[in-house]
């Protein structure tokens, strides 16, 4: 699977693979879904849900390891191949700087009960990101894509106050490191981000916001009015491309382009990935409309 850097050690069936690396309790299984072209990676042996003491131990172990973390090579093989073949023609995206909070009940409980534990977890991730920036820039990457999904169409999964206290200062530090090396820090999350917009999109926190979930009410015009310094990428709904007509696609592309031309610093594109099964006519309508209205 192109987004999983390890090679499987064992094949169970056409779409299920086992990765037997390290101690047995760390072995993983990958189940690929050809319909969505996505993969689910889970522990090979089901483990009980951790409690606060266990995640505290995990954070403590990560803190010990980060002291000696010195990245030697970019691990994104897909991006490296793209850079080698197309880096002189296109901007090649990569990651290496994402920080976030795991999607599980115990971590949400920790947000409320032990925010300092979450702060320590984010501090380790931030330190790793800071050390990755110069390595990725040296390899030719200047646009570093980070972020993490933390919202639904109804808003963030935790309080804006906690997001501002725990996440925003660390995003700012990553952006400062990117600036030091001539790179750009881009952030994404699905969902409605308006409750945290004033802190997340404040000057100097991130350089750009991508995905921009139109279906969750994230509007290009309002974003540009409220945050004129921010580079915006995306906003065409994957749902429209997948389920709409070519006429629907053209209308949505033109809506995005109209705002892009009016207010600038907007790169029009699909908010998320193009879903398998999307009608080719819709993709053609999108590309042709973009090309005709540059």
N, C-alpha and C positions, 0 to 999 in steps of 0.2 A: 504494500500500500504506500503510495508516494508520500503521504504525510507522516509516515512512521518510519524512522530512520533505520531501525533494526531489521535484520532478515529473520524470517521464521526458522525455527529448528525442527518443526514437525507440522505436517498437514493432516487435518482431521477429515475435511471434505472439500468440495470445490471452493467454498467461501469461508472456511474456518481454519485458522492457523494458530499454532502455539509457539510461544517465545520463552525458552527455558534458559534464562540468563540469571546468574547470581544464585542467591539462596532460593530454595523451592518456594518459600512463601511470597517471593517477589515475581514468580513466573506470571505471564499474562497470556490472554487469548484474544485474538482479533477475529471479529465476525463481520464480513463485508456484505453490504446490501446492494446488489447490482441495480436495483430500481432507483435508489437515491444516489448511488455512487458514493455513499458514506460508509464509515466503518466504526464499529463499537469495540473499544478496547477495555477489557475488564480483567480483574485477577482470575487466574486459572482456577484457583480454589476459593470459593466464596468465604469471605471473612466477616465476622460480626462487625456491625457498625461501630466505629471508634467512639470513645467518650472523650471528655475534655482532658483527662489525664493523658490519654494516648496521643492526642494531637499536640499536647504540650511537649511530650517526649519527641515527637517527630520534628517539631520546630526547634527544639534544643539540638537535635542531631544535625539539622540543616545549618544551624548557627555555627556548629563546630566545623562543618565542611566548608562553609563559605570563606573561612579565614584563609584557606589555601587555594581558592578557586582562581585559576589563571587560564582563561580560554586560549587554546592554541589554534583552533580552526573553526570555520563556519560549518555548522552541522546541517544546514539546509541544502541538501544535495540538489534538489529540484531547482532552487534559486541559483545555485552556482552554475548548473548547466545552462540555465536561461541566460545568465550573465555572460558566460563564455560565448554563446551563440548569437545573442541579440542585444547585449549590453551597449553596443555602439549605435543601436537604432531606437531602443525603447528604455523607459524607466523600468527597472526590475525591482519588484517588491520582495521584502523578506521580513523576518521578525527579529527575535533575539532580545527584545526589550519589554515584553509584556509582563505586567504584574497583575495580580487579581486575587480574588477570594474564592476558594473552591465552592462548587455548587452542591452543598449538602446541608442537611438539617443541623448537624453538629457545629458547623462553621457559622451558621446563622445564629445559633445559640451563643457561640463564643463572641459574636459581635455585640450581643446584649449583655452577657454575663462577664466576659473576660476580654474586653477590647484591647488590652495590652498584649494579649497573646496574638491577636490578629495583627496588631502593629508590628510585633516581632517577625511574624511570617512575612508581612509585606516588606519589612526592612531587608530580609534575606533576598527576596526576589528583586528588590531595587538594587542592591549591591551587585547581584549577578548581572542585571541589565546594564549598570554603569560600566562594568568591566567588559561587556560585550560590544559596546558602541565603537570604540576605536578599532577593534578587530574587524567588525563588519564594514566600517568605512574603508579600512585598508584593502578589503576585498572588492571594493568598488561600489558598495551599496550606500546610497545617501538618503533613501526614503525607507524608514524603519517603521513597520506596521505593528502596533501593539493594541492594547485594550483588552477587555474581557466582558462577556455578556453578564449584565447584572440587573436587567430590567425587562418587564413585560410591556404590553401595550398600555397597561394601567399605571406604569411607573416603576421606580427602583424597588428591589426586593428588600432593601433595608433603608434606614433613615438617611435623608440628605445630610444631616448633621454628622453622622458617622462617616459618610463618604468624604465629606469635606475635611474632617479631622484626620482620617486614616489614610486615604488614598491620594487626595489632591497634592499634599506637600511632596510626596514621592514622585508623582508624575512630573511636577515642576523640576525636581532634581534631574530626572532623566532628560527632560527637554534641555536643560542647561548643559548637560554633558553632550547632547547631540549638537547644540549650537557651537560648543567648543571645537568640535571636529567637523563642522560644516555639513551636518546631517539634519534631517527633519523627523520629528516624533509625531506619528499619526495614531489616532486612537479611535476604536470602534466599540460599539455595543448595539445590539438590537434593542428595540423597545422605546418607550417614551422617556426621554432624558430631561424634559423640561424642569422637573423638580431639582435637578442638580446642575442645570445649565449655567447659573451665575457663577458657580465655583469651578466646574470642569472647563468651561470655555473662557474663563478669565484670562487676561493677557499673561502670556508666559507659562501657562500650565501645559498646554499642548500646542502644536503647530497646525494640526489639521484634524478634521473629524470625518470619518468615512463610514459607509453603510447608510446612515441617515434614513432611518426607518419611516418612510412615508406612511405606511399602514398604521403606524403608531402615533401619527400626528406631528412628525418632525418635518417642519416646513422650511424650505430654502429661504423664502423671503423674510420670514421672522428671524431665522438664524442670522442672516446677513445684517438685518437692521440692528439686532441686539449685540452682535459680535463681529464688527466690521473687519477685524484683523485676522479672522479665522479662515483657513482654507477648507473648502467643503468638497467632498467627493461622494458621488452616488446619487441617491434619492429616487431613482426609477424602481418601482416595486417589482420584486421577482414574481409576485403573484400575478401582476398584470401581464408580464411577459409569458408566464406559464399558462394562464387561464383566459386571458383576454383575446380580443380580435386584433388583427393588424391595425385597425382604425383606433382601437383603444391604446395600443402601443405608441402610435404616432402622436396621439393627443398628449400622452404623458411625457414623451420625449420633448415635444414642443413646449410644454409647460415648464420643464426643467431648463431648457435652452433659453427661453424668454427671460427667466430670472437670472441665468448665468450671464447673458449679454447685458442685462440691465445693471447688475451689481458687481460683476467680476469676481475673481478668485474662487470660481466654482468649476469643478471637473465633473461633467455630467456622466453618469454611468449607472449600472444596476446596483441596487442597494446591497444585495447579498449575491449568492451565486446563482447561475442560470440552472434551473432545476432540470434534471433529466426528464425527457418527454416534452419539453417546451417545443411548440411548433416551429419548424425552421422558418416558416413565413413570418413569424413574429420577430425572430432574431434578425432576419433580413430587413424587416420594416424598421427596426431600431437602428441598425447600422446605416441603412440608406438615408434615414432622416438625419442622423448625426452628420453623415458626410455631406449632405446637401445644404446643411445650415451652419457650417463652420464659420 
